């Protein structure tokens, strides 16, 4: 049987996690009202930083991108800047990237706001607490 103290600690941890998720949801809802921010499917939003005029990838495409990923506190957790732009098979990425990149054209540079449900969910990743809304600056360089 669990002690009252251990039950209390578990509930506090659960409460802190829920508060963090709620804070991220509020941040995204506020971001969605800013000028230039547009909706995509499944609660994802984006802002166009630079327009391209090339083709758009499909789910099976290999895309070459430059990107920087941040949490809502502005802390960068990953970036390809300063190196060679990596190539990824689109279908192997997080759902938020799959949805956003299929709408982008080669040459586009977007800031994409992805709710945790379309990113890593409630599971923490290195540098990313579970339940995090993610902000990615993504530049679609090439398809193929």
N, C-alpha and C positions, 0 to 999 in steps of 0.2 A: 504494500500500500504506500502511495506517495505521501510524503510529509506535506503539511500545509505550506511550509516554506518553499519546498521544491515546486509545488503547484503554483504558488504566488509568483515565483521567478519565471516559470514557463509562461504564465499569462502576461507578465510584464513584457517579456520578449515578443510574444505574439502581438501585444498592443503596440509596441514600438515599431514592429514591421508594418502593421496596418497603418499607423500614422505616417510612416515613410511612403507607403503606397498612395495614401490619400494626398499627401503633399505633392507627389509626382503627378497625380491626376489633376489637381488644381492648377499646377504649373502648365500642363498641356492645355487645359481648358482656357486659361488666360492667353496663352500663346496663340491659340486658334482665332482669337478676336483681333489680333494685330493686323495692320494693313499689309497686304501682299501675301498673307498666309492663306493657303488654299487646302481644301480637304482632298484626301484620297480615300480608298476603301479601308474599312476596319480600324477607324480612329487615327489613321496616320495623316499628318499634315506636312506641307512643304512650302518653301519660299524659293522662287527662282532668283539666283544670284547672277547667272549668265545664261543666255539662250544659245543653244546650238541649232544646227539645221540638218543633222545627219539622221540616219535611221534609228529606230527603237529596237531594243533586244526583245527576244521572247524568253520564256522560262528555260529553254534548253541552250540558250546562247552562252558563250564564254565572253565575259565582259572584262575590259581593262579599265581600271578606275584609280583615281587618287581620292583619298578620304581621310577625314579626321573624325573620331568618335569622342563624344563628351557626355557626361551626365549633366543634370540640370544645375548643379553647382559650378559648372564650367570646367571641371577637372577632365582633362583629356586622358582617355584610357588606351587609345590606339591611334596610330596615324601612319599613312604611307608616304607622307610628305618628306622630302629630303632623301628619297630613295627612288628606285625604279617602281613605276606603277604596277601593282600586282594584277594578275588575271585570275578570275574566279568563274566557275560554272554557276550561273545564276540560281539554278534550282537547289544548290547546296548551301545557300546563304539563309540568314534569318528571314522570316516571312515579311517583315517590314521592308527589307532591301528588295526582295523579289517584287513586291507590289510597286514600290517607288521606281525602281530601275526600268521596269517594263513601260513606264509612262515617260521616261526620259528619252532624249535624243542625243546622239553622239555630239559632243561639244557642250551639252548642258552642264551647269554647275548649280546644284540645289543644296539648300539646307533642309534636312528631313527630320521630322519630329516623330519618333516611334514609341507608342505606348508599350509597356512591359509585356503585354500579352502577345505582341507581334515581334518581340525581341527574344530575351532569354527567360521570360516568365518570372517566377518568384525564386528561381535558383541563382545564387550569386556566381559570378564569373570573376576572374582576376581584374581588380579595379572597378568592378561593377556590382554594387549591392543588388540582391534580388528585389524585384519590384520596381526597377529603375526605368523611367522614361529615358530614351536615348536620343541624342542630337548628333546627326551625322552631316558633315559637309561632304558631298559626293560630287565628283566630276567624272562624267562618263567620257572616257578618252577613245575607246574603240570597242568594236564587237568582232568576235571571230578568233 
